[in-house]
Amino acid sequence: MRIIERFVILLYDRTSKCTDIDKARRKLFARKNNVQLIPPTKAALEEHVKRAVYQGGHVWGQILLPAPELLHQPTGVGQGLEKDSTHLTGPGYLRQLTAALSWFLASAKKGVDPCFLRIRRLRFAASMLLKAKLGDVQRFVRVAEPANLTEFLDAAFARFGVPAVTEGVKVVDSSGTELDEDVFEEIVKDASYGLLTIKYDTELECGFMGASPEQSKPSSLDTSDLHDTDIVDSPPRKRQRLDAEAKHEHYYDGESGTGYLAWRIKTIQRCSAKDRQTLFEASAAGASGEGMSGGPTVRRQCQFVPETALSEDECKEAISLMKHSADEDIVKNKMKLTFDYRRNMILDPQQSCNILFEFPRFKDVKGLVEQDFVLMFGEGVSGKLLEKWPTAYKKKIIQECRKLPSTSELEELLLTADPPEDSTERDADFGWDSDLSSVFLLLHLIPPSAQGRRKPGKVSASQAEKHLVVFKKSGTSIQEHLDAITTSSQPYLLAVGARKNAVHQFFIVLDKNAIPCRSTSCLGAFDELFKAHFVFGTSYNPMLRNMYTFIQTTVYNIDVGKVKESPRVAEVRVRLLH
């Protein structure tokens, strides 16, 4: 049975690695949310195999015998050979299994789901051909005599290759008269009935009649088969909403970026994200990085390789020298030599909280955060944000944000990020500078995800801005601000200046410590803030995780494909890069 289970799983999902059909069934249902696109249970599959073995191995194996010996004849799905029967353990077992697999394969090649063929009764009697119509397609359907309405519908759905429907469907003859179960057998005996047309109720018509049977077959989710994506997969009510303003199918509207295909892609991305939910929860549980394969908290192979490795005693001597030296060049050199020692300390949960106590020169020597980041990833990666943001991302982000629903906060950011050419002198206290406003616009474009019931819940982009940058007027005591911090938080920027668009000093606030930024520009300070997460091995703020993940994977190209991304992050990346 294990081989047959694996065979049936591949019929439903070519990329699945499951060998247990019940596990594959649960995963496919969570991903596709459609019971007609998942395999049967293990118990049901065993009954299907028994039936196929009985028919292909025992009955057909005696087809040339004048008086074949038949075992217990099954009468419906779920009934088969007795469990204690020796029929499946005899010498012909391998041949019978081959016949069963052939039956599954033949059904799959015809586009028919072998596990949803509703075989009510297995008869060895005469059959008849009935002329049927579904949508714009006409075909002959073979049914056993005497025919009934249920068997006709089952055979017709299988013949046309569409999922079977038990409710909201009716059959009419050439005159338009509906046929019910009581009169169906008598009517089809008379050749004057003409053509049997299968119709759906109004609720289902937009889901099934809008597509031909060929379009209604289940299709793969691969992007190479996107043009064959089945229309019947979408719930009929959602399809009706898409067609509310127009009487024909909207597959994609390039101007508005809407339509069935856009909705379908979002649904696929959302379902795929559920499969990675366990990994996501493990990554958010702590800063140790266990269960993650990428991000600022994981151990990685750094670009820097020291010429001579210092012993532990030599590292302690270098640390002692740095604490008391007034020469910044000596401090930076010793920081480079103790890089490996510091990385091991940062990635140790028991020692990471003491990193700024052991290396206090982060708090008075500017540029040490930048230096450690370069040692980790190299010069080429370190400069990507400052190189690409003004030229490749800023303008496109502003264009995409103009398509968002208008709010007062969004309009203010758009005005400061892209002021009109004929604008007059504005209020001196109005907004941030252009570069930082564009960073806030990215936060509106990729808003925070909901944090759950016990956490803050749904947070707006305007609320999340306060977890990114805090502004203080010149003359404010930095130490008073640090002393007022009561709860531990992720790194954020502290901007000090006369007004928001005239900041003269930035600090990175981490564990109630202020680390001065080397850059005095807003974009340069944000660049150092992002790098501080990797340098100190701290996880992203949950409210800013989506935005930081976009910066990490799209701008810096760090750990691409190794971190959990929300569907919105992937969608925005496609829009900005194409």
Disulfide bonds with the S-S distance in Angstrom:
none
